[in-house]
Amino acid sequence: VINPAWKPKLSTETWPVHNYSGHPKNGLEHKALNMPVIEPSPRPSLPATFPEAKEMIYAEIKEAFPRSKELHESFCDAMPGGTTKTLADVDPFPVLAKSAKGINVITEDDVHLIDFLSAYGGHVHGHSHPSINSVTKETIENGDVLLGMVAANQNALAREIVSRMGPGVEQVRFTNSGTEAIMFAARVARHHTKKNKLLMFKGGYHGTYDPVCTTASRATLSAAGITPSTTKDVVLTEYNDTDKTRAAISEHGDDLAAVLLEPFLGAAGVIAASDEFLAMLREECTKHNILLIYDEITSFRCAFGGMAAA
């Protein structure tokens, strides 16, 4: 939380970036970039009660980011909640970014922040990395974007992903979003197994496809606009609970097309699955002819081939 009286204190220290360029499959050259380092000043202790602390924090945000508040209110005229991403629809309002470079984001109020979110892992190399910018510019200038046709660079990227992911990935289908990928994966699982149900975990997040959006940060099968006929094909159980999950698979195995999980729960607080839990899932899914699907929309960047290959 930003102290309203605090002004960014910038230094000329360099931004250290881990150098992975020595890896035989990594073509990016990571170099230290000269970026400002923010040194936050002390802030007073929070009040003892949550409502008081919440009120104090909201007041600080409103004072520190008035331009963000003004713009957000105007955005609400054209976009529900003032954003196109539900996760960004936060109270008292989202802080709006104006530009970013490396690990730093500059808000519309000209406040410099360190970006610990990194687009949920998507910006693992930081914002506006020179090597990525160069390739992106070259690709756009060559007209290799949205051709509506098959192009050689699609095959090159697919082969690179297959080579990194190991035996768990043999072919690649590109999609526009994680939600779309999960939708296709569920459909393939149902077609392959000739079964209908999906087993997922409480607190998991797999996008906004109707059958899977019932689980996000919820302990019951309920979500606005989701029909009862959709939820009847979803089985929820406890993440990392080996005994309960084994029992649920045993009970519903004849009807389960797939078990869908994140190797670590993102929306529920970055909770990693235990080795014992994952081994049990592999064993039970093989036993009952169920596809085991890893949703690695965020965990993919935790290891060179994703957590499935780690």
C-alpha positions as protocol buffer text, in pm:
chain_id: "A"
residue {
  index: 1
  type: VAL
  ca { x: 0 y: 0 z: 0 }
}
residue {
  index: 2
  type: ILE
  ca { x: 133 y: 340 z: -93 }
}
residue {
  index: 3
  type: ASN
  ca { x: 180 y: 603 z: 176 }
}
residue {
  index: 4
  type: PRO
  ca { x: 19 y: 920 z: 29 }
}
residue {
  index: 5
  type: ALA
  ca { x: 309 y: 1129 z: 159 }
}
residue {
  index: 6
  type: TRP
  ca { x: 565 y: 902 z: -1 }
}
residue {
  index: 7
  type: LYS
  ca { x: 738 y: 1011 z: -317 }
}
residue {
  index: 8
  type: PRO
  ca { x: 932 y: 761 z: -528 }
}
residue {
  index: 9
  type: LYS
  ca { x: 1299 y: 774 z: -438 }
}
residue {
  index: 10
  type: LEU
  ca { x: 1492 y: 655 z: -738 }
}
residue {
  index: 11
  type: SER
  ca { x: 1849 y: 536 z: -755 }
}
residue {
  index: 12
  type: THR
  ca { x: 2078 y: 451 z: -1043 }
}
residue {
  index: 13
  type: GLU
  ca { x: 2131 y: 91 z: -933 }
}
residue {
  index: 14
  type: THR
  ca { x: 2102 y: -167 z: -1207 }
}
residue {
  index: 15
  type: TRP
  ca { x: 1815 y: -411 z: -1229 }
}
residue {
  index: 16
  type: PRO
  ca { x: 1961 y: -761 z: -1196 }
}
residue {
  index: 17
  type: VAL
  ca { x: 1813 y: -1013 z: -1436 }
}
residue {
  index: 18
  type: HIS
  ca { x: 1882 y: -1385 z: -1411 }
}
residue {
  index: 19
  type: ASN
  ca { x: 2092 y: -1491 z: -1708 }
}
residue {
  index: 20
  type: TYR
  ca { x: 1944 y: -1798 z: -1871 }
}
residue {
  index: 21
  type: SER
  ca { x: 2106 y: -1730 z: -2207 }
}
residue {
  index: 22
  type: GLY
  ca { x: 2344 y: -2019 z: -2155 }
}
residue {
  index: 23
  type: HIS
  ca { x: 2062 y: -2269 z: -2184 }
}
residue {
  index: 24
  type: PRO
  ca { x: 2088 y: -2444 z: -2523 }
}
residue {
  index: 25
  type: LYS
  ca { x: 1720 y: -2389 z: -2598 }
}
residue {
  index: 26
  type: ASN
  ca { x: 1693 y: -2027 z: -2490 }
}
residue {
  index: 27
  type: GLY
  ca { x: 1766 y: -1772 z: -2760 }
}
residue {
  index: 28
  type: LEU
  ca { x: 1708 y: -1465 z: -2541 }
}
residue {
  index: 29
  type: GLU
  ca { x: 2004 y: -1273 z: -2410 }
}
residue {
  index: 30
  type: HIS
  ca { x: 1930 y: -1139 z: -2063 }
}
residue {
  index: 31
  type: LYS
  ca { x: 2133 y: -837 z: -1962 }
}
residue {
  index: 32
  type: ALA
  ca { x: 2113 y: -606 z: -1663 }
}
residue {
  index: 33
  type: LEU
  ca { x: 1906 y: -302 z: -1753 }
}
residue {
  index: 34
  type: ASN
  ca { x: 1948 y: 35 z: -1589 }
}
residue {
  index: 35
  type: MET
  ca { x: 1619 y: 71 z: -1406 }
}
residue {
  index: 36
  type: PRO
  ca { x: 1518 y: 287 z: -1108 }
}
residue {
  index: 37
  type: VAL
  ca { x: 1498 y: 107 z: -776 }
}
residue {
  index: 38
  type: ILE
  ca { x: 1219 y: 222 z: -545 }
}
residue {
  index: 39
  type: GLU
  ca { x: 1298 y: 260 z: -179 }
}
residue {
  index: 40
  type: PRO
  ca { x: 967 y: 272 z: 14 }
}
residue {
  index: 41
  type: SER
  ca { x: 942 y: 481 z: 327 }
}
residue {
  index: 42
  type: PRO
  ca { x: 797 y: 351 z: 656 }
}
residue {
  index: 43
  type: ARG
  ca { x: 420 y: 365 z: 704 }
}
residue {
  index: 44
  type: PRO
  ca { x: 212 y: 367 z: 1022 }
}
residue {
  index: 45
  type: SER
  ca { x: 75 y: 44 z: 1164 }
}
residue {
  index: 46
  type: LEU
  ca { x: -267 y: -72 z: 1050 }
}
residue {
  index: 47
  type: PRO
  ca { x: -564 y: -49 z: 1288 }
}
residue {
  index: 48
  type: ALA
  ca { x: -653 y: -359 z: 1488 }
}
residue {
  index: 49
  type: THR
  ca { x: -984 y: -438 z: 1317 }
}
residue {
  index: 50
  type: PHE
  ca { x: -1027 y: -538 z: 953 }
}
residue {
  index: 51
  type: PRO
  ca { x: -1300 y: -279 z: 869 }
}
residue {
  index: 52
  type: GLU
  ca { x: -1082 y: 1 z: 1008 }
}
residue {
  index: 53
  type: ALA
  ca { x: -774 y: -125 z: 825 }
}
residue {
  index: 54
  type: LYS
  ca { x: -971 y: -159 z: 501 }
}
residue {
  index: 55
  type: GLU
  ca { x: -1104 y: 196 z: 534 }
}
residue {
  index: 56
  type: MET
  ca { x: -754 y: 330 z: 597 }
}
residue {
  index: 57
  type: ILE
  ca { x: -602 y: 143 z: 302 }
}
residue {
  index: 58
  type: TYR
  ca { x: -880 y: 252 z: 66 }
}
residue {
  index: 59
  type: ALA
  ca { x: -833 y: 614 z: 175 }
}
residue {
  index: 60
  type: GLU
  ca { x: -459 y: 591 z: 102 }
}
residue {
  index: 61
  type: ILE
  ca { x: -522 y: 442 z: -243 }
}
residue {
  index: 62
  type: LYS
  ca { x: -774 y: 713 z: -331 }
}
residue {
  index: 63
  type: GLU
  ca { x: -533 y: 986 z: -223 }
}
residue {
  index: 64
  type: ALA
  ca { x: -232 y: 835 z: -397 }
}
residue {
  index: 65
  type: PHE
  ca { x: -405 y: 756 z: -728 }
}
residue {
  index: 66
  type: PRO
  ca { x: -666 y: 1025 z: -804 }
}
residue {
  index: 67
  type: ARG
  ca { x: -605 y: 1010 z: -1179 }
}
residue {
  index: 68
  type: SER
  ca { x: -666 y: 633 z: -1181 }
}
residue {
  index: 69
  type: LYS
  ca { x: -991 y: 686 z: -993 }
}
residue {
  index: 70
  type: GLU
  ca { x: -1105 y: 954 z: -1238 }
}
residue {
  index: 71
  type: LEU
  ca { x: -1022 y: 747 z: -1545 }
}
residue {
  index: 72
  type: HIS
  ca { x: -1176 y: 430 z: -1402 }
}
residue {
  index: 73
  type: GLU
  ca { x: -1507 y: 607 z: -1340 }
}
residue {
  index: 74
  type: SER
  ca { x: -1509 y: 726 z: -1702 }
}
residue {
  index: 75
  type: PHE
  ca { x: -1419 y: 377 z: -1829 }
}
residue {
  index: 76
  type: CYS
  ca { x: -1731 y: 235 z: -1661 }
}
residue {
  index: 77
  type: ASP
  ca { x: -1944 y: 411 z: -1922 }
}
residue {
  index: 78
  type: ALA
  ca { x: -1813 y: 185 z: -2199 }
}
residue {
  index: 79
  type: MET
  ca { x: -1698 y: -127 z: -2012 }
}
residue {
  index: 80
  type: PRO
  ca { x: -1872 y: -321 z: -1732 }
}
residue {
  index: 81
  type: GLY
  ca { x: -1671 y: -256 z: -1419 }
}
residue {
  index: 82
  type: GLY
  ca { x: -1440 y: -29 z: -1619 }
}
residue {
  index: 83
  type: THR
  ca { x: -1226 y: -321 z: -1737 }
}
residue {
  index: 84
  type: THR
  ca { x: -1229 y: -614 z: -1978 }
}
residue {
  index: 85
  type: LYS
  ca { x: -1077 y: -848 z: -1719 }
}
residue {
  index: 86
  type: THR
  ca { x: -1279 y: -951 z: -1414 }
}
residue {
  index: 87
  type: LEU
  ca { x: -964 y: -1011 z: -1206 }
}
residue {
  index: 88
  type: ALA
  ca { x: -875 y: -643 z: -1250 }
}
residue {
  index: 89
  type: ASP
  ca { x: -1212 y: -525 z: -1118 }
}
residue {
  index: 90
  type: VAL
  ca { x: -1094 y: -458 z: -762 }
}
residue {
  index: 91
  type: ASP
  ca { x: -1198 y: -224 z: -482 }
}
residue {
  index: 92
  type: PRO
  ca { x: -1187 y: 66 z: -442 }
}
residue {
  index: 93
  type: PHE
  ca { x: -1078 y: 87 z: -809 }
}
residue {
  index: 94
  type: PRO
  ca { x: -795 y: -57 z: -1021 }
}
residue {
  index: 95
  type: VAL
  ca { x: -472 y: 139 z: -1035 }
}
residue {
  index: 96
  type: LEU
  ca { x: -418 y: 220 z: -1404 }
}
residue {
  index: 97
  type: ALA
  ca { x: -85 y: 162 z: -1574 }
}
residue {
  index: 98
  type: LYS
  ca { x: 54 y: 412 z: -1824 }
}
residue {
  index: 99
  type: SER
  ca { x: 382 y: 246 z: -1920 }
}
residue {
  index: 100
  type: ALA
  ca { x: 619 y: -27 z: -1806 }
}
residue {
  index: 101
  type: LYS
  ca { x: 981 y: -131 z: -1851 }
}
residue {
  index: 102
  type: GLY
  ca { x: 1168 y: -413 z: -1686 }
}
residue {
  index: 103
  type: ILE
  ca { x: 1022 y: -468 z: -1340 }
}
residue {
  index: 104
  type: ASN
  ca { x: 877 y: -118 z: -1314 }
}
residue {
  index: 105
  type: VAL
  ca { x: 530 y: 11 z: -1395 }
}
residue {
  index: 106
  type: ILE
  ca { x: 443 y: 381 z: -1411 }
}
residue {
  index: 107
  type: THR
  ca { x: 81 y: 454 z: -1327 }
}
residue {
  index: 108
  type: GLU
  ca { x: -143 y: 722 z: -1471 }
}
residue {
  index: 109
  type: ASP
  ca { x: -61 y: 919 z: -1155 }
}
residue {
  index: 110
  type: ASP
  ca { x: 313 y: 900 z: -1239 }
}
residue {
  index: 111
  type: VAL
  ca { x: 383 y: 673 z: -944 }
}
residue {
  index: 112
  type: HIS
  ca { x: 659 y: 416 z: -1004 }
}
residue {
  index: 113
  type: LEU
  ca { x: 572 y: 66 z: -883 }
}
residue {
  index: 114
  type: ILE
  ca { x: 754 y: -267 z: -883 }
}
residue {
  index: 115
  type: ASP
  ca { x: 545 y: -519 z: -1076 }
}
residue {
  index: 116
  type: PHE
  ca { x: 514 y: -837 z: -869 }
}
residue {
  index: 117
  type: LEU
  ca { x: 218 y: -957 z: -1080 }
}
residue {
  index: 118
  type: SER
  ca { x: 399 y: -979 z: -1416 }
}
residue {
  index: 119
  type: ALA
  ca { x: 75 y: -1053 z: -1603 }
}
residue {
  index: 120
  type: TYR
  ca { x: 30 y: -1368 z: -1392 }
}
residue {
  index: 121
  type: GLY
  ca { x: 362 y: -1501 z: -1515 }
}
residue {
  index: 122
  type: GLY
  ca { x: 328 y: -1391 z: -1877 }
}
residue {
  index: 123
  type: HIS
  ca { x: 603 y: -1127 z: -1845 }
}
residue {
  index: 124
  type: VAL
  ca { x: 865 y: -1358 z: -1704 }
}
residue {
  index: 125
  type: HIS
  ca { x: 1132 y: -1156 z: -1890 }
}
residue {
  index: 126
  type: GLY
  ca { x: 998 y: -822 z: -1765 }
}
residue {
  index: 127
  type: HIS
  ca { x: 822 y: -549 z: -1959 }
}
residue {
  index: 128
  type: SER
  ca { x: 957 y: -426 z: -2293 }
}
residue {
  index: 129
  type: HIS
  ca { x: 1254 y: -661 z: -2307 }
}
residue {
  index: 130
  type: PRO
  ca { x: 1483 y: -546 z: -2592 }
}
residue {
  index: 131
  type: SER
  ca { x: 1518 y: -892 z: -2753 }
}
residue {
  index: 132
  type: ILE
  ca { x: 1142 y: -953 z: -2746 }
}
residue {
  index: 133
  type: ASN
  ca { x: 1070 y: -604 z: -2877 }
}
residue {
  index: 134
  type: SER
  ca { x: 1309 y: -659 z: -3169 }
}
residue {
  index: 135
  type: VAL
  ca { x: 1153 y: -988 z: -3276 }
}
residue {
  index: 136
  type: THR
  ca { x: 801 y: -851 z: -3232 }
}
residue {
  index: 137
  type: LYS
  ca { x: 876 y: -546 z: -3445 }
}
residue {
  index: 138
  type: GLU
  ca { x: 1032 y: -759 z: -3717 }
}
residue {
  index: 139
  type: THR
  ca { x: 733 y: -994 z: -3720 }
}
residue {
  index: 140
  type: ILE
  ca { x: 484 y: -709 z: -3749 }
}
residue {
  index: 141
  type: GLU
  ca { x: 681 y: -540 z: -4027 }
}
residue {
  index: 142
  type: ASN
  ca { x: 689 y: -869 z: -4219 }
}
residue {
  index: 143
  type: GLY
  ca { x: 312 y: -894 z: -4199 }
}
residue {
  index: 144
  type: ASP
  ca { x: 330 y: -1225 z: -4011 }
}
residue {
  index: 145
  type: VAL
  ca { x: 52 y: -1132 z: -3770 }
}
residue {
  index: 146
  type: LEU
  ca { x: -311 y: -1243 z: -3817 }
}
residue {
  index: 147
  type: LEU
  ca { x: -258 y: -1370 z: -4169 }
}
residue {
  index: 148
  type: GLY
  ca { x: -561 y: -1595 z: -4145 }
}
residue {
  index: 149
  type: MET
  ca { x: -342 y: -1862 z: -4307 }
}
residue {
  index: 150
  type: VAL
  ca { x: -89 y: -2121 z: -4193 }
}
residue {
  index: 151
  type: ALA
  ca { x: 263 y: -1980 z: -4161 }
}
residue {
  index: 152
  type: ALA
  ca { x: 604 y: -2139 z: -4095 }
}
residue {
  index: 153
  type: ASN
  ca { x: 655 y: -1952 z: -3768 }
}
residue {
  index: 154
  type: GLN
  ca { x: 354 y: -2133 z: -3618 }
}
residue {
  index: 155
  type: ASN
  ca { x: 522 y: -2467 z: -3678 }
}
residue {
  index: 156
  type: ALA
  ca { x: 853 y: -2340 z: -3541 }
}
residue {
  index: 157
  type: LEU
  ca { x: 690 y: -2229 z: -3217 }
}
residue {
  index: 158
  type: ALA
  ca { x: 491 y: -2551 z: -3184 }
}
residue {
  index: 159
  type: ARG
  ca { x: 806 y: -2760 z: -3225 }
}
residue {
  index: 160
  type: GLU
  ca { x: 988 y: -2549 z: -2968 }
}
residue {
  index: 161
  type: ILE
  ca { x: 710 y: -2604 z: -2715 }
}
residue {
  index: 162
  type: VAL
  ca { x: 703 y: -2979 z: -2779 }
}
residue {
  index: 163
  type: SER
  ca { x: 1080 y: -3002 z: -2738 }
}
residue {
  index: 164
  type: ARG
  ca { x: 1065 y: -2821 z: -2404 }
}
residue {
  index: 165
  type: MET
  ca { x: 766 y: -3000 z: -2253 }
}
residue {
  index: 166
  type: GLY
  ca { x: 890 y: -3357 z: -2280 }
}
residue {
  index: 167
  type: PRO
  ca { x: 667 y: -3665 z: -2321 }
}
residue {
  index: 168
  type: GLY
  ca { x: 359 y: -3491 z: -2177 }
}
residue {
  index: 169
  type: VAL
  ca { x: 311 y: -3279 z: -2491 }
}
residue {
  index: 170
  type: GLU
  ca { x: 326 y: -3433 z: -2837 }
}
residue {
  index: 171
  type: GLN
  ca { x: 137 y: -3174 z: -3041 }
}
residue {
  index: 172
  type: VAL
  ca { x: 19 y: -2815 z: -2995 }
}
residue {
  index: 173
  type: ARG
  ca { x: -303 y: -2633 z: -3081 }
}
residue {
  index: 174
  type: PHE
  ca { x: -280 y: -2257 z: -3032 }
}
residue {
  index: 175
  type: THR
  ca { x: -576 y: -2074 z: -2881 }
}
residue {
  index: 176
  type: ASN
  ca { x: -671 y: -1716 z: -2802 }
}
residue {
  index: 177
  type: SER
  ca { x: -698 y: -1763 z: -2426 }
}
residue {
  index: 178
  type: GLY
  ca { x: -664 y: -2005 z: -2139 }
}
residue {
  index: 179
  type: THR
  ca { x: -1042 y: -2034 z: -2126 }
}
residue {
  index: 180
  type: GLU
  ca { x: -1052 y: -2146 z: -2490 }
}
residue {
  index: 181
  type: ALA
  ca { x: -771 y: -2397 z: -2431 }
}
residue {
  index: 182
  type: ILE
  ca { x: -956 y: -2552 z: -2137 }
}
residue {
  index: 183
  type: MET
  ca { x: -1278 y: -2568 z: -2338 }
}
residue {
  index: 184
  type: PHE
  ca { x: -1105 y: -2762 z: -2616 }
}
residue {
  index: 185
  type: ALA
  ca { x: -920 y: -2987 z: -2369 }
}
residue {
  index: 186
  type: ALA
  ca { x: -1245 y: -3080 z: -2195 }
}
residue {
  index: 187
  type: ARG
  ca { x: -1413 y: -3153 z: -2528 }
}
residue {
  index: 188
  type: VAL
  ca { x: -1126 y: -3373 z: -2644 }
}
residue {
  index: 189
  type: ALA
  ca { x: -1132 y: -3560 z: -2311 }
}
residue {
  index: 190
  type: ARG
  ca { x: -1504 y: -3631 z: -2346 }
}
residue {
  index: 191
  type: HIS
  ca { x: -1463 y: -3747 z: -2704 }
}
residue {
  index: 192
  type: HIS
  ca { x: -1166 y: -3970 z: -2623 }
}
residue {
  index: 193
  type: THR
  ca { x: -1308 y: -4137 z: -2312 }
}
residue {
  index: 194
  type: LYS
  ca { x: -1676 y: -4134 z: -2416 }
}
residue {
  index: 195
  type: LYS
  ca { x: -1750 y: -4001 z: -2066 }
}
residue {
  index: 196
  type: ASN
  ca { x: -1893 y: -3665 z: -1957 }
}
residue {
  index: 197
  type: LYS
  ca { x: -1787 y: -3555 z: -1609 }
}
residue {
  index: 198
  type: LEU
  ca { x: -1493 y: -3338 z: -1502 }
}
residue {
  index: 199
  type: LEU
  ca { x: -1330 y: -3359 z: -1160 }
}
residue {
  index: 200
  type: MET
  ca { x: -1183 y: -3032 z: -1031 }
}
residue {
  index: 201
  type: PHE
  ca { x: -1070 y: -2883 z: -704 }
}
residue {
  index: 202
  type: LYS
  ca { x: -1215 y: -2624 z: -471 }
}
residue {
  index: 203
  type: GLY
  ca { x: -1034 y: -2295 z: -506 }
}
residue {
  index: 204
  type: GLY
  ca { x: -907 y: -2374 z: -854 }
}
residue {
  index: 205
  type: TYR
  ca { x: -929 y: -2132 z: -1145 }
}
residue {
  index: 206
  type: HIS
  ca { x: -958 y: -2245 z: -1507 }
}
residue {
  index: 207
  type: GLY
  ca { x: -1114 y: -1946 z: -1682 }
}
residue {
  index: 208
  type: THR
  ca { x: -1473 y: -1863 z: -1770 }
}
residue {
  index: 209
  type: TYR
  ca { x: -1591 y: -2173 z: -1958 }
}
residue {
  index: 210
  type: ASP
  ca { x: -1922 y: -2260 z: -1788 }
}
residue {
  index: 211
  type: PRO
  ca { x: -1835 y: -2602 z: -1642 }
}
residue {
  index: 212
  type: VAL
  ca { x: -1504 y: -2485 z: -1494 }
}
residue {
  index: 213
  type: CYS
  ca { x: -1581 y: -2136 z: -1366 }
}
residue {
  index: 214
  type: THR
  ca { x: -1789 y: -2289 z: -1087 }
}
residue {
  index: 215
  type: THR
  ca { x: -1474 y: -2368 z: -888 }
}
residue {
  index: 216
  type: ALA
  ca { x: -1285 y: -2041 z: -859 }
}
residue {
  index: 217
  type: SER
  ca { x: -1247 y: -1954 z: -491 }
}
residue {
  index: 218
  type: ARG
  ca { x: -1572 y: -2132 z: -417 }
}
residue {
  index: 219
  type: ALA
  ca { x: -1646 y: -2445 z: -218 }
}
residue {
  index: 220
  type: THR
  ca { x: -1977 y: -2522 z: -387 }
}
residue {
  index: 221
  type: LEU
  ca { x: -2104 y: -2562 z: -741 }
}
residue {
  index: 222
  type: SER
  ca { x: -2257 y: -2220 z: -782 }
}
residue {
  index: 223
  type: ALA
  ca { x: -2184 y: -1931 z: -1014 }
}
residue {
  index: 224
  type: ALA
  ca { x: -2409 y: -1662 z: -1158 }
}
residue {
  index: 225
  type: GLY
  ca { x: -2562 y: -1769 z: -1488 }
}
residue {
  index: 226
  type: ILE
  ca { x: -2444 y: -2131 z: -1470 }
}
residue {
  index: 227
  type: THR
  ca { x: -2727 y: -2376 z: -1535 }
}
residue {
  index: 228
  type: PRO
  ca { x: -2798 y: -2681 z: -1316 }
}
residue {
  index: 229
  type: SER
  ca { x: -2752 y: -2908 z: -1617 }
}
residue {
  index: 230
  type: THR
  ca { x: -2393 y: -2782 z: -1645 }
}
residue {
  index: 231
  type: THR
  ca { x: -2299 y: -2837 z: -1283 }
}
residue {
  index: 232
  type: LYS
  ca { x: -2430 y: -3194 z: -1277 }
}
residue {
  index: 233
  type: ASP
  ca { x: -2128 y: -3299 z: -1485 }
}
residue {
  index: 234
  type: VAL
  ca { x: -1877 y: -3143 z: -1244 }
}
residue {
  index: 235
  type: VAL
  ca { x: -1730 y: -3316 z: -939 }
}
residue {
  index: 236
  type: LEU
  ca { x: -1552 y: -3100 z: -680 }
}
residue {
  index: 237
  type: THR
  ca { x: -1311 y: -3227 z: -418 }
}
residue {
  index: 238
  type: GLU
  ca { x: -1032 y: -3102 z: -190 }
}
residue {
  index: 239
  type: TYR
  ca { x: -695 y: -3002 z: -333 }
}
residue {
  index: 240
  type: ASN
  ca { x: -400 y: -3192 z: -189 }
}
residue {
  index: 241
  type: ASP
  ca { x: -631 y: -3429 z: 0 }
}
residue {
  index: 242
  type: THR
  ca { x: -513 y: -3765 z: -128 }
}
residue {
  index: 243
  type: ASP
  ca { x: -773 y: -3979 z: 48 }
}
residue {
  index: 244
  type: LYS
  ca { x: -1079 y: -3768 z: -42 }
}
residue {
  index: 245
  type: THR
  ca { x: -971 y: -3730 z: -402 }
}
residue {
  index: 246
  type: ARG
  ca { x: -898 y: -4099 z: -444 }
}
residue {
  index: 247
  type: ALA
  ca { x: -1244 y: -4175 z: -304 }
}
residue {
  index: 248
  type: ALA
  ca { x: -1409 y: -3923 z: -540 }
}
residue {
  index: 249
  type: ILE
  ca { x: -1232 y: -4075 z: -842 }
}
residue {
  index: 250
  type: SER
  ca { x: -1330 y: -4424 z: -732 }
}
residue {
  index: 251
  type: GLU
  ca { x: -1694 y: -4320 z: -689 }
}
residue {
  index: 252
  type: HIS
  ca { x: -1727 y: -4131 z: -1019 }
}
residue {
  index: 253
  type: GLY
  ca { x: -1456 y: -4305 z: -1226 }
}
residue {
  index: 254
  type: ASP
  ca { x: -1696 y: -4465 z: -1472 }
}
residue {
  index: 255
  type: ASP
  ca { x: -1829 y: -4119 z: -1562 }
}
residue {
  index: 256
  type: LEU
  ca { x: -1513 y: -3905 z: -1539 }
}
residue {
  index: 257
  type: ALA
  ca { x: -1361 y: -3789 z: -1866 }
}
residue {
  index: 258
  type: ALA
  ca { x: -1085 y: -3583 z: -1705 }
}
residue {
  index: 259
  type: VAL
  ca { x: -927 y: -3459 z: -1384 }
}
residue {
  index: 260
  type: LEU
  ca { x: -840 y: -3093 z: -1426 }
}
residue {
  index: 261
  type: LEU
  ca { x: -595 y: -2922 z: -1192 }
}
residue {
  index: 262
  type: GLU
  ca { x: -335 y: -2651 z: -1156 }
}
residue {
  index: 263
  type: PRO
  ca { x: 3 y: -2782 z: -1035 }
}
residue {
  index: 264
  type: PHE
  ca { x: -32 y: -2500 z: -786 }
}
residue {
  index: 265
  type: LEU
  ca { x: -354 y: -2316 z: -705 }
}
residue {
  index: 266
  type: GLY
  ca { x: -309 y: -1958 z: -820 }
}
residue {
  index: 267
  type: ALA
  ca { x: -631 y: -1781 z: -722 }
}
residue {
  index: 268
  type: ALA
  ca { x: -642 y: -1961 z: -387 }
}
residue {
  index: 269
  type: GLY
  ca { x: -302 y: -1833 z: -277 }
}
residue {
  index: 270
  type: VAL
  ca { x: -29 y: -2020 z: -468 }
}
residue {
  index: 271
  type: ILE
  ca { x: -69 y: -2358 z: -299 }
}
residue {
  index: 272
  type: ALA
  ca { x: 155 y: -2623 z: -454 }
}
residue {
  index: 273
  type: ALA
  ca { x: 39 y: -2980 z: -505 }
}
residue {
  index: 274
  type: SER
  ca { x: 238 y: -3238 z: -312 }
}
residue {
  index: 275
  type: ASP
  ca { x: 434 y: -3507 z: -494 }
}
residue {
  index: 276
  type: GLU
  ca { x: 224 y: -3771 z: -322 }
}
residue {
  index: 277
  type: PHE
  ca { x: -98 y: -3606 z: -442 }
}
residue {
  index: 278
  type: LEU
  ca { x: 18 y: -3582 z: -803 }
}
residue {
  index: 279
  type: ALA
  ca { x: 144 y: -3941 z: -805 }
}
residue {
  index: 280
  type: MET
  ca { x: -194 y: -4060 z: -676 }
}
residue {
  index: 281
  type: LEU
  ca { x: -374 y: -3867 z: -950 }
}
residue {
  index: 282
  type: ARG
  ca { x: -156 y: -4022 z: -1220 }
}
residue {
  index: 283
  type: GLU
  ca { x: -215 y: -4371 z: -1080 }
}
residue {
  index: 284
  type: GLU
  ca { x: -593 y: -4335 z: -1040 }
}
residue {
  index: 285
  type: CYS
  ca { x: -647 y: -4166 z: -1377 }
}
residue {
  index: 286
  type: THR
  ca { x: -460 y: -4446 z: -1554 }
}
residue {
  index: 287
  type: LYS
  ca { x: -655 y: -4706 z: -1360 }
}
residue {
  index: 288
  type: HIS
  ca { x: -997 y: -4557 z: -1448 }
}
residue {
  index: 289
  type: ASN
  ca { x: -924 y: -4443 z: -1809 }
}
residue {
  index: 290
  type: ILE
  ca { x: -940 y: -4073 z: -1716 }
}
residue {
  index: 291
  type: LEU
  ca { x: -733 y: -3799 z: -1880 }
}
residue {
  index: 292
  type: LEU
  ca { x: -518 y: -3599 z: -1637 }
}
residue {
  index: 293
  type: ILE
  ca { x: -505 y: -3237 z: -1756 }
}
residue {
  index: 294
  type: TYR
  ca { x: -257 y: -2986 z: -1613 }
}
residue {
  index: 295
  type: ASP
  ca { x: -372 y: -2626 z: -1646 }
}
residue {
  index: 296
  type: GLU
  ca { x: -34 y: -2450 z: -1661 }
}
residue {
  index: 297
  type: ILE
  ca { x: -149 y: -2105 z: -1764 }
}
residue {
  index: 298
  type: THR
  ca { x: 64 y: -1965 z: -1479 }
}
residue {
  index: 299
  type: SER
  ca { x: 286 y: -2252 z: -1363 }
}
residue {
  index: 300
  type: PHE
  ca { x: 429 y: -2309 z: -1714 }
}
residue {
  index: 301
  type: ARG
  ca { x: 703 y: -2056 z: -1640 }
}
residue {
  index: 302
  type: CYS
  ca { x: 811 y: -2212 z: -1311 }
}
residue {
  index: 303
  type: ALA
  ca { x: 1038 y: -2459 z: -1491 }
}
residue {
  index: 304
  type: PHE
  ca { x: 1185 y: -2479 z: -1841 }
}
residue {
  index: 305
  type: GLY
  ca { x: 922 y: -2730 z: -1954 }
}
residue {
  index: 306
  type: GLY
  ca { x: 652 y: -2627 z: -1707 }
}
residue {
  index: 307
  type: MET
  ca { x: 579 y: -2807 z: -1382 }
}
residue {
  index: 308
  type: ALA
  ca { x: 470 y: -3117 z: -1573 }
}
residue {
  index: 309
  type: ALA
  ca { x: 829 y: -3161 z: -1688 }
}
residue {
  index: 310
  type: ALA
  ca { x: 989 y: -3046 z: -1362 }
}
